[in-house]
């Protein structure tokens, strides 16, 4: 295993040094820092309305639970 420092910016990782590797290799990127302002706002009961959610989803003809299951399967 080899550890190399770098910077993540605009969707790209720039390594601090050039590596003499010519073929594609699998890597694991670990973020040592993560800005708190990037975390999405959590759902709270103060800003949730079951009536509003029901109205927004009344035109949906499929199974919501099946849609969630398929979405989670495709994320794997």
N, C-alpha and C positions, 0 to 999 in steps of 0.2 A: 504494500500500500504506500502511496505517495501523497503527502499533503503539500498543497501550494496555496498561498494567499492570493487574493484577487479582489476585484471590485465589481459589484453588480450595478448596472446602470442602463436604463431604457431597454430592458429585456435581454441584455447581453452581459456575460461574465468576462472580464478582462483579467488575465493572470498577471501577477507581478513579474514573472520571468518566463522566458521562452523555454519550451520543453522540446527535446529531440524525439518527439513521437510523431510518426507518420501515418499510422493507421487509426481508425476510429476506436475509441475505448469508452466503456461505460464509466460514468462518474457519479458521485454523490455530492451535492452542493449543500453545505450547512451554513445558514445565515447566523453569524455570531451576534448580530444586532438586528432588531426589528422595531421600526418606529411605531409607537403606540397609536399615532393618528391614522394608521393604515387599517386598523381593525374596524370592521363594519359595525354600525349601530345595532345593538341587540333589540329584539322585539320586546316591548313591554305592554302590559295590559292597558296602560294609559293611552296608548296610541293605536289600539287594535279594536276593531268593531266586527263582531260576527255578522251583523246585518250587512255591513259594507262588503265583507268578504263573500257573503252568500250572493249578493247582487252582482258582484264582479264575476262570479263563477257560474251564474245560472245558464249562460249560453254554452258552457262546456258539456259535451255530450258523453264523454268517456268516463272511465273510473279514475278519480283523482289518486287513489292509492296505487293503482296499476301504473299510472304515469310517474309517480314518485319512485316506485320500484325500478322501472325501466331507466329512469334518469340516474339512479344510484348504480345500476349495473353498468351503464355506459361509462361511468366515471372511473370504474376499476381498471 
